[in-house]
Amino acid sequence: MSRGRQLLPAFTVVYLSILMFAGGYACGQREKDEPSKHQSQSGLEQLTRQAAQKTTGNSRVSDPVGSRFSSAKNITATTATARDIDSLIRPVLVKQFGDARLVSAKGPEAPKLDGEVIEDRLLYAVKTVLTEAQGEALHDAFSAAHFVASPRLGRKPTHSRGNVYMSLMRSTSLRGYSFVIIVDTGKQQVEIESYKLGSKYDRM
């Protein structure tokens, strides 16, 4: 019996030691797991920030003012006919789209195979996103500004590959003009082609 009483405390000490070791191991595991949890949370927050930045970036790209128009440098037409055309076209574009910048003015060009001659070609960037519906509305705006339809392309706008084409005529104190106006939805610009008068396409 005395030997049994001596073994009992020893067994108890060993048992308690095992429990303490197991408890310490579990606590250590929890402490090791905790940083991992924080790292995962940090990674999630970083991904969320990146997604937000990506969304913001996309919204800037699709911003009607933030891309083509704001990067466009307005120029001054140098020839008399280009200035005259600009005085006709730009007020309509500004009224319809809020603002317009002349980004290119060229002409005259070499005659085409059918004898047609483009005397002036003007390009504008406008302060909105150009769509086919905007092209239809622009045709109405030119009509309201006393431009008349030309038989060159017909009395109504035509559509091709997302662009809108229209042919119009207008006169100033300087001279008369025959225009083909292209609302280019791909390049986000309005192109003005001024044709030499007397063409058979304007008399059909």
Secondary structure as UniProt FT lines:
FT   HELIX           2..61
FT   HELIX           65..69
FT   HELIX           70..71
FT   HELIX           80..97
FT   STRAND          100..106
FT   TURN            113..114
FT   STRAND          118..126
FT   HELIX           132..144
FT   TURN            145..146
FT   STRAND          148..149
FT   TURN            151..153
FT   STRAND          158..160
FT   TURN            161..162
FT   STRAND          163..171
FT   STRAND          176..184
FT   TURN            185..188
FT   STRAND          189..195
FT   TURN            197..198
FT   HELIX           200..202
//
